[in-house]
Amino acid sequence: MADKEVMLLDIWISPFGMRVRIALAEKGVHYESKEEDLNNKSPLLLKMNPVHKKIPVLIHNGKPVCESLNIVQYIDEVWKDKSPLLPSHPYKRAHARFWADYVDKKIYSIGRLACTSTGEVQEGAKKELIECFKLLEAELGDKPYFGDETFGIVDIALIPFYCWFYAFEMFCNFSMAVECPKIVAWAKRCMEKESVSKTLVDQHKIYDFLMERRKEYGVE
């Protein structure tokens, strides 16, 4: 019953949409995917997310759920019989939400700035980005996943940015494997999961997309 009328409004390049697709795959939820053109937003998107008018939006039985981490938590609560994405203990749940929120607020904005700027601005963004990844490495420690032995919400929040690693390296002139080896090893471990490997976009496609953005911004 819970699987009926599940639709995802999304766009191929969005790391936030990738989160939702991974969560749905982990739960084995069948859904209809509708690709949005953000330069010409559909009436459905404007109706379902009238506040922010952004993707992703999960529509479940006609009702919209917006914001990627909120959607992932919703998916975990509705389809709770398989592959839990958040810990059952209240403290561990709060801890996981904190780190997922940290990824949400830091990695995309800093990473995008690092890939679409030059000079001192880019150097500053590069330094901050590496610091963020090192902080995440410290949180990961020697665990296979951020959820200890279980692939969970923090992993889902972060793993879509693995698609960006090549762009980080090319535009910012550093090696993720050298600077953040634990994060790279963790990412490769995540890629062994079918839900991740079938969802993530090729790193070179992300690089090409960001190269086009640089040209639009007059960076190149």
N, C-alpha and C positions, 0 to 999 in steps of 0.2 A: 504493500500500500504506500509506503513512504517513498518508493521510487517513482511513483506516478507523477507525470508532468513536472519533470526537473529540466530546467533550461539554464544555460550559462551564456551570458552576454560577455564577450571577451574580445581580445585582439592577440594575434600570434606572438607579438614581441613582449607583451607585458609580463614582468616577473610576478606581478600580483595575481594575474590570471593563472599563471603556471602553478602558483600555490594551490589554488582552488582545484585545478585539474588533477594535481597530485593527490590531494585529499580525497576527491571523488574516486580516483583510481584505487587508493588504499582501501576504501570502503566497498569497492565493487559496485558503485552506483551507476546506473545507466542514465544518460542525460543527452539532451539535444544541445548542440553548441551553435551559437550564432555569432559570427565574426562581425565586429563593428568597424565602421569607418569613422574615426574620431574627428575628421574634418567635415563629416556630414552625418551627424549622429541620428540614429533611427528614432522614430516616434516612440518605439517600445522602450528604448533606453531612457529617453527623456521622461517617459511616464513612470518607469520603474525606479529611476534615481533622479527625481526632480531637484533634489537639494544640491548634489555635487555634479550630477550629469557625467559620471565617470564609470568606467569598467574596473573590475568585474562586478557583475550583478548576478546572483543566483536567484532564479525564480522557481519557487517550490509550490506547486498547487496554486499558481496565480499570485503568490505573495513574494515580494522582493526582499532579499537580504543583501546588504551592501557592505563594502570595505572587506578586503581580503582576509584579514585575521579574524574578523567577526564571522565571516562566512565559514572559515575553517572550523571555528568553535561550534557554529551551528550544525555543520555536517557531523561533527563528532557527537553531538548530543542527539541528533535525530537518528543517525545510523550507528547506534551505540553497541551493536552486537558483534562488531568486527573491527579489528585494528584500532584500539583506542589511541587517540592523538594527544590527549592531555592526561596527566597523572590523576589518579583517583584521590590522592591525599591533598587537602586544601592548601597546605603550604607549598607543596611541590607544584600544584597548579598555578599558584600565584607567582612562583619563581619562574616557571616556564613562560607565563604571560609577560613577565618583565623582560626576559631576554628576547622574546619574539617582538615585543614593542621596540626594544633597542635596535634590532635589525631593521624594523620598519622605518624608524626615524633617522637612522644613520646611513646605512649602506647605499641605498638608492640615491639619495640626494648628493652625498659626498662623491660617490662613484660616478654619477653623471657629470658633476662639475669637473672631476679629474679627467674625464674623457672628452669634454667639450670646451676646454679652456687651454691657455698657454701661459708660459712665464711664471711669475711668482704666484699667481692664483692657482695654477695647476700644481706647482710644487707644494703649496700649502695643502691643497686637497689630497694630493698623493700621500703626504706625510700623515694626515689625519685618517685617511682610509686604511693605511697600513696599521696605524695604532688601533683602529677599531677591530681589525681582523686579529691582531695580537691579543686584544682583550677577549675576543671570542675564543681564541685558542686557549687562553687561561681558563675560561669557563668550561670548555670541552674537556680539558685535561687529558687523561688517558682513556676516557670513555669512548666506545665506538660511535655513539650518537649523543646529541645533547640531552636526550631523554634517557641517559644511561644505556641500557641494552635495547631500548625501544626507540624506533624512529617516530618522532613526534612533532609537535607544533613548531618548535624552534628550528628543527631541521627543515621542515617545510617552508618556514619563513625565509631561511637563508639559502637553501640549495638552488633556487632559480638564478641567483647571482653567479653561480658557477659558469653560466653562459657568458658572463661579462669578463671572466678572468683574462682571456686572451686580449680583449680590448684594453683592460687595465695595463697589461704588460706592454702592449704595443704603443699606446699613447703616452704612458707615464714612464716607460723605460725602467722597469724593474721586473723581477721574477717572483711570482707568487710562491713557487716551490722553495725558493731560497728564503724569502721573508716570512712565509707562513706555511711551513711544511705540514703541520698538523691539520690545517684547514684544507689543504690540497688532498691529503690522505683521506680525510673525512668525506670530502666531495666525491672522490673516486669510489669510496665505500657506498655512498648514497646512490651513485650511478649504477651499482649492481642491482638495485631495485627496479623492477619493471615499471612501476608507477612513475619513477623519476626519469629513467632512460628514454621512455616513450613520450615524455612530456617536454623535456628540455629542448630548446632550440640550439642548433649548431652554433658554436662560438664565433665562427667566421661570418655568419649571417648577422649576428649582433654587431660585430666589428664593422661590417659594411654599412649597416644602418646608422651607426654612430658616426661613421665617416661622412655620410650624407648630411647628418645634422651639423657636423663641423663646417661643411661647405655652406650650409644655409646660414650659419651664424657668422660666416666670414672668417673662420679660424684657419681654414686651409688656403 
